Amino acid sequence: MIKLNNNEFKKITQLVKLQDELSVFSVISGENPGDIYVNNADNPTVALIKTSECNLIAGSVDDEVFNSEIASELDFWEPLTPDSNEWLDKIPTVHKNSFVKKYKRRHYVLTKNEFIECKYTLGQGYILEKVNLSLLRKSTFENLEHVLEWAENFGDDENFEKYGSGYMIHNDKTIVSWSMSDCRFKKEIAIGIHTDDRYRKNGFAKIVVAATVKECFNKGYDKIHWLCVDSNKGSRAIAEKLGFKFVNHYYSFTSFPPIENLKDLSESEWHQWGEYLEAASKTEESLIWQCLFCYIKGNDVEKTIETMTIMTHKEIEIDYLRMRNWVDELQSYGMCSNFNKESWIDFCSENFRSKEAAI
């Protein structure tokens, strides 16, 4: 496996068939940072393209030497996107985590003529503001680091100010919602959205997205891309209300349940993921933590206690007080209603006391 120099990236352009991940083309063109690995520097037939938004595998599936080296360039938890259907069956065999699971994503595109303006009134104490990185770095807002992390996709502040776009809504303490560009390629740009879980269902997301969209068009972009997990109904709704048109589905592989919000999956879907990861953890023990988290979000007290008991027997250290506090936090979002049961409260208390006694 050979890492290409930036000036060699265009050698792999012909290998890429998938048109959904704009970040791939932004890396190839040098407009956003990323890395590209190939099997042959002069005549590559397969490539691993690492961007701020995805890891894409493109080209021939038949180079076994290259395939055997893919895992060395991917973290156990990193997602991997197949460029073509030929890679769908291959990815679990080349990824460091052989239990990565396929999931569906959505691709939307918006043009200026299709944009639906957003009229809004913000509640008292909330301010809509353009993302100014130099001013933001001097602030003390909650979520500051997350907003700055998104801006890093453009390489540096100057590039973001020149080519990127972003708006946020904040009160006096917290950035409650923000929409920012992820990457660009020629006259096209991709944007995303995030709202603090504590401030959802207030219409903030639609407002910041609309403001970001307007700035992108004002900067001369012809198309705006919107990518999301298929299960993210909220993201889909925002895009469609503002005029984004659905283009197609495509697939990626993940080590985690494919969500962008806590409630993207139903309790039964969280439970199904718990069962999948429980079986996988018998081979890959590190997955037992994700199994546990899925059973908790699936509102299954019995399987949660059973899993934590297994972890204790395996001498996997658990902070029971922290775990109980996390469940309390999930309950504030309307989840984990069954965790008011005495069996859960007693289980955490007994194990917390046992841990204290051991100390």
N, C-alpha and C positions, 0 to 999 in steps of 0.2 A: 504494500500500500504506500502510495507516494502523495505527499502533501504539495499541492500546486502553489506556486507563487501567484500573487494577485494578478500580475500581467498575463498569466496563462489561463485564467478562469474561463475565457470565452471558448476554449477548446472543447468544453463539455456541453455547449449550448445545444447541439444537435441530439444529445442523449435525452434531454428533458421533454417529456410528452405532456405531463400534467400541467395545466394552465391555472390551477387554483391558488397555489402558494406564490403570491407576488414576491415574497421575500427571497425566493430562490433566484429570480431574475434580477432582483436588486443587488444580490451578492455577486452574481456572475458579471454584472455590468460595473461593479465597484461603487455603487451608489450607497450601499449599506455594508457594514462589516460582516464577515463570515469566513468560513474555511471550507476548502474543497479537497477531497482525497480521491485518487484515481488508481487504476491498476497499471497504467502506462502513461508516462508524461508526454510522449510524442503522439501516441494514437490511443487515447483512452476509450475503452468500451463499456466501462462501468464507473459510477461516481457516487460518493457520499458527500452531500452538500449540507453543511451545518450553518444555519442562520439563527437569528434571534427569535424566530417564530416557529421553526420546525427543523427536523433532520430528514432530508429526503434522500432515498436511494433510487438511482436511475441507471438505466442501461441493461446490459446482459446479466441474466441471473446465473450464468454458467461458469463464472470464474471462481472456482472453489478456493483458490489461494486468497483472493480478495475477500471473499465471503468469510473465511476463517479469521480474518483480521478486523472485521467490522466491529466486533465486540470490544476491541481494545480502544476504539475511539468513541465509544458510547458509555455513558454512565448507566448503571443498573436501572435507574428510574427514568431515563430519558425516553421520550416518545420517538417513534420512527414512522415515516410516511412512505408508502410505496408509490413509485411514479407510474407504475402500470400494474395490471392484474396479474402479470407473471410473478410479481414479487409477493403476492398475498400469502401464499402458502410457505414462502421461503423465510419471511421475516422472523417467525418464532424460532427458526433453526439457526439464525445468524446473530440474533440479539443476545446480549449478556443475560437478560431475563427471558428464559424460554417460555414463560407464562404470560408474556405480553398479549393483550387481547385486542382484537379488531373492534373499532367503533366508527360511527358515521358522523361526518361533518357536513356543514352547509356553506355554500358560496353564494354571496349576493353582490350585485354591482349597481351603482347609482351614477346616472348622468345628470348634468345640470338641469336639463329640461324636465326631468322626472322628479326632481327634488320637491318635496312638500314642506313648505315653511311651517315652523312651529311657533305658535303664539303661546305666551306663558306669563304667569305672574308668580314671582318667588315670594315665599313667606317671609315674615319679618326676621331679620338676623341672618339671612342667606344671601350670598353674593355670587353672581356669575362673573368669572374673570378669565381672561386669556392667560395661558401658562407662560410666565416669564421666568426662565430658569435662573437668571442672576438674582432676581428678587426672591424667588422661591427658596433658594439655598440659604438665604438669610432669615427665613421664617422658622417657626417652631410648630407648624401644623402637624397634627396626627395624619398619618398616611403620606407624609412628605417623601419618605424614602421610596415608596412604591411609584409615585409619579415620576421622580427623578430616574428611577430604574427604567421606566418606559422610554424616557427621552434618550437614554444611552444607546438605544437601538440605532440612532443616527450617527454614532461614533463620537461626537463631541457637541458642545453647546452651539457652536457656530453653525454647524450643519443643520441642527434641529431648528434654529431660528430662521435659517434661510429656506430650508426645504420642508420642514415638518409643520405640524399644527397641533394645537391642543387647547382645550378649555376645561375649567373646573368650577365646581360650586363649593363654597366653603362657608362655615360660620366662623365665630371668633377663635375656635380651637381645632376644628377638624375639616379636612378636605373630604366632603361627604360623597362626591361623585366626580369622575373625570373621564374625558374622552380624548384620546391622543392618537396621532399617526404612528403606525408600527414600522413602515418601510415605504419606499417609493421606487418606481421604475418608469423612466421617461415621463409621460404625462399622466401616469396612474399612481395612486397612493392607497394604502390600506390603513384603516383606523379601527380602534377597539374602544371598549367601554368598561368601566368598573364602578360600582357603587358600594360603599361600605354597608355591610349587612344590617347595621342599625338604622340605616336611612332609606331602605328600599320602600317601594310602594308610595313614593311621594312625587313621582314624575320627574325627578332630577335627571335621570339617564337620558331621556328624550331631549331635554333642554341642552345638555352639554354636547350631545351628539350633533344636534342641529347646528349649534354654534361652530363646532369643529368642521362640519361639512361645508358651511358657508365660507370659512376661511380657506379651506382646501380649494374650492372653486375660485375664490378671489386670487389665490396664488397661481392660478393657471392650469390646474389639473383638470383633465377631461373626464376621468373615471375614478370612482372611489370604491374600493373593495371592502367587503365585510365578511369575515369568516367566523363561524361559531360551531360549537358542538350541537348536534341535531336535537339533543334533549333540552337545550336551553330555550325554552318557550319565550321567556322574557326578552332575550336578545333578538330572537326572530321577530317578535311583535314590534319592537322598537324600529328595527330595520324596515319592516314593511310599512309602518305608519309614516315613515319619512320618505318613502318612494323607492327604496332599494328593491331591485328585482331579483328573484331567485334564479340562479344560473344552473346549479347542479349539486348533487351529493358527491362526496368522495370519502375515502377511508384513511384512517391512520391507526397506529397501534399504541397502546398505553399500558403502563404497569399499574396505574391508578384507575379507579372508577372515573369515567369520562364526564366530568361535570365542570361547570364554571360558576355555579351557585349551589348552595347546600340543598335546595329543594328541586334541583333539576331531575333527581331520581325519586321515585316513590319509595315508601318503606319496603315494599316487596322487592323492588329492584335493588335497593341497598342490600337486602337480605340475600338475594341471588348472588351478588358480588361477594358477600361474606362467605357463602358456601364455596364459590369458585376458589377464593383465596385460601380458605381453610384447607381444601384439598391440595392446592399448590404448595402451601406452607410445609406439608409433610416432606416435600422434596427440597424446597427453597425456604428455609426457616425464617429468613428476614421478612417474608411476606405475612407473617402472623400478625404483625402490627396493623397492617392494612386490613386484614381479616377482622381484627378486633374493632377498628374504627367503623367498618361497614356494618357489623352487627349492632353497634351502638346507634348509628344513624338509621338502621332498620328497625329500631325500637324493640329489640329482642333482648330482654334482660337475662333470660336463661342462657342463651348462647354466649352472651357477653361474659357472664360469670364463668361459664364452662371454659371459654377461651382464656380468660385471665388465670384460671386455675391451672390450665395446661402450661401457660407461660411461667407461672411460679414454679411448677415442677421442673421446668427446663432451666430454672435459675435465671430467667429473663427479668431484670429489675423493672418494677412498675411503681410509679409514684401515684398511690391510690388517692391521696388528697387532691392532687392536680387533676386526676382523671374524673373525680367526682365534681370538681369545679367546672371542668370542661362540659360535662353533661348538663350541669346547671345553666351554662351559657347556651347550649343547644336548646334547652327548654325555653329560654327567653325568645328564641326564634320560632317557637311553636312545635318543636320536635321533642322526641324522647319522653312522651307522656307516661309510658309504662315505668319509667325510672323513678317514679314516686313510691314504688313498691318497697315494703320493708326489707324484702330479700336483698335488694340492691344496697340500700342504706346500711343494713347490718353487715353485708359482705365487705363494703369499703371500710367501715369503722373497725371491724375485727382485724382486717389485714393491716390497716394503718397503725392500730395499737400494737400488733405483733411486730411490725417493723420498728416502732419506737422502742419496744422492749428489747429487741435484738441489739439496737444501738446502745 
